Amino acid sequence: MAIFTHPEFDGHELVAFHRDERSGLSAIIAVHNSNLGKALGGCRMWPYASEAEAITDVLRLSRGMTYKAALANLPQGGGKSVIIGDPRRDKTPQMMRAMGQFVESLAGRYYIAEDSGTSVADIHEMAGVTRYVGGLADARAQAEGRTGDPSPATAYGVFVGLKAAVRHRLGRDDLADLHVAIQGVGNVGYRLARHLHEAGARLTVTDLHAPHVQRCIDEFGAVSVGMDEIHAVDAEVFAPCALGAILNDTTIPQLRPRIVAGAANNQLARPAHDAELKARGVLYAPDYVINAGGIIDIYYEGEAYRWDTVRQHLDRIGDTLRTIFERAELESGATGAIADLLAEERFKRV
Ligand code: NAD
């Protein structure tokens, strides 16, 4: 299978494959770009149908990390790893240690963290054999009651970004009585709902899981709607905080809010939907910019963690989005494309 000419290759610095017969580990580590600093990215474990699928995923995800770190103002590069297998059936501590040894063998070119299919406990297992782990809450963090869960930081970052979008599009700084429709009120969506409620916003929410909706009704006076109606609510802002590809050929024509600002990854079903949103007069806060709170939080985890320092960094998500919105207007571009350009200017220039 071609790697250097793979459509997702995009000048990757390193793609490493490893098989450990004893534990059954089959893994790939990809480092896209380390111009801005060491490459950090999560380890995804997934029962990929083919090796080709796993390669495509790791290349796409590690490239995405370079862009995300650059726009999050972090001195960090982009990397990612995948383990081919079903996390519920195939994962063993032995396999996690073998993964740790694989990371160690790259001598710091890639720092590993959790992602879907791997947990904090798995990363702790790996940390027994490699120094190159990121985002692990240490003993002091645990004593302070922090778990290493990045959701609070992600939710705060989305709140900051949403305010920047409201200021740009609606010319207002306060959120009193602003109507926000939130899709998915899990770890991030629920915390975002709390920030918005405290700022005086009105909420309409939906979720697959009924108790998640109920706590928003009880605690924030939210109104609930069906899952396939949330994007078409007559609100000022749509905040997707559940699943990817929610901005697609079906939902975009039905979208009533003129602002999209939410935490979900990969919100655009296809890259062309970026321009489609612009053409319809919708201000889209690029997902990887507004939801960068998690990697910002992880960056500080290994250091002397101070929430005030993290919060100041998270506040800069608003500044970055403002730059993107203003430039998109000046250059008549779509916000997603402008974000990519800005990221490239930062990590390619070094
Ligand atoms: P979560 O699983 O805690 O919450 C997602 C919620 O969405 C759940 O309550 C789930 O029931 C609900 N849901 C699933 N499908 C739905 C549907 N079709 N309609 C409505 N609700 C649905 O996940 P999370 O940690 O809150 O993350 C939410 C999104 O933000 C994900 O896309 C995630 O990748 C992204 N994200 C999260 C973080 C983080 O720090 N947790 C960081 C960056 C990006």
Boltz pocket constraint, residues with backbone or C-beta under 6 A from the ligand:
constraints:
  - pocket:
      binder: B
      contacts: [[A, 150], [A, 151], [A, 152], [A, 154], [A, 183], [A, 184], [A, 185], [A, 186], [A, 187], [A, 188], [A, 189], [A, 206], [A, 207], [A, 208], [A, 209], [A, 212], [A, 227], [A, 240], [A, 241], [A, 242], [A, 243], [A, 244], [A, 263], [A, 264], [A, 265], [A, 291], [A, 292], [A, 294]]
      max_distance: 6.0
